[in-house]
Amino acid sequence: MLQEFKTFIARGNVLDLAVGVIIGGAFGKIVASLTDDVLMPIIGKVTGGIDFSSKFVLLGDVPASYTGSLTDYAALKKAGVAMLGYGSFITAVINFLIMAFVIFLIVKAANKATEKPAAPEAPAAPAGPSEIDLLTEIRDALKK
């Protein structure tokens, strides 16, 4: 059983998958930073200063013991208030779209790099008489 496990782990596709997951996790952090620290502030500036990460709808009552701001998403979430955080969802969708597009570009480049060149076409047949012409000549010769 141990030998089978070693064989399974030593296969290239399992190792490739492990490397892909590790790199994907690290790449996900880069994309999240790009979205949160670069793109969302620009989008917020273009839309008049909207901070998407703090956009939410209260679904439940705020506890009486809560003393923070009613517009502080993180503090309300920490206090256990039921909320619909659609701003965080918008940010996550943008993260996904950016990551999917970058992965698309990487796969496209990898496919292009590993693409085998097309086999050269066979030279064209000499422009002589066609089969029909030859058969017609043979027929006519046999008739004579």
N, C-alpha and C positions, 0 to 999 in steps of 0.2 A: 504494500500500500504506500509506503514511503517512497519507493522507487517510482510509482505511478505519479505521485504528487510532484516529485522532482522533474519528471518528464513533462508534466502539465505546466509547471512554472517556467521551465526552460524553453518552452515554445515561444517563438518570436511574437506571435500576436498577443499573448498575455503580457509580455514585457512592454510591447508597444502601447498597449492599453494603459498600463500602470504609468508609463512616462507621460502619456497623453492626459491622464487625469491630473497628475501633479502639475504639469505645465498649464493645463486648463484652469486649475485653481489659482495659480499665480497670475495668469493672464486675466482672470476674472477680477482680481483685486486692482489690476492696472486699469481695466475698463471702468470699474466702479469709481476709481479716483478721477479718471477722465470725465466721467459723467457728473459726479458730485462736485468736483473742484473746478472744472473748466466749462463744460457745456451748460449745466443747469444755471450757473450764475449769469452766463451770457443770455440764455433764454429768459431768465428772470428780468434782466435789464431790458431786453427787447419788449417784453410784455408789461413793462411798467413796474418793475421791482418785485414781481411775484416770486416768492420762495416756495417752490413746489413741495419741498420736503416737509413743510409745516402745514400743508393743506389737509384738512380733515373735517369730518362731520361728527358731532357728538351724537351717540346713540343712546346713551344712558345719563343718569344724573351724576353730577359731580359730588363726591363725598363732602359732607359739611366740614370735615377736618382739613380739607385741601385749602392751602393758603396761597398757592402759586397763581400764575396768570392763566386765564382761560384760553389764551391763544398759544400756549406753550405745549406743543404736541408731545415732546419727550417727557415733560413733567406730568402731563395728564395720563400718559400711557403708564408711567411708573406708578402713578396713584391708582391704577387699575380701572380707569374710566373706559367704558365701552365706546369705541370710536371707529369710524370708517376712514382709514388713512389713504385717501385716493392720491395724494401727492407722492407718497412713497411708492405707490403702485405705478404712477406715471414714470418716476425715476427708474424703477425696475424694468419697465417696458423699454425705455430708452437704452438702458444698459444691455438688455437682451438684443435689441436691434443692432446696436454697435458691434457687439460681440459676434452676432450671426454674420454681419457684413464682413468683418475682418476675417472670420473663419472661411467664409466664401472666397475671399480674395486669396487666402493662403492655399486653399484646396485648388483653386483655379491655377495658381502659379505652380503648384506641385504637379498637377496634371499636365500642364504645358511643359514642364521640365522633364517629366518622365515619358512624354509622348514619343513614340517611335516615329522616325521619319517615314514618310510614305515611300513605298517601293517605286523605283523609276518605271515609267510606263514602257511597255514593249514598243519597239520602233514600228511605225506604221508599215503596213504591207506595201510592196512596190505597186505603183500605179500602172498595172498592166491590164490585160483583158480580164474581165470578170468571169466567174464560173459559168454563168449563163452563156456568155459569148463563146467560151471554149466548148461547152456542150453542144451549142448550135453548130459550131464548125465540125465537131466530130460527127454529129448527125448527118450533116450535109455531105461529109466525106464518105460515110457509109452508104448513103443513098446512091452515090455515083458508082 
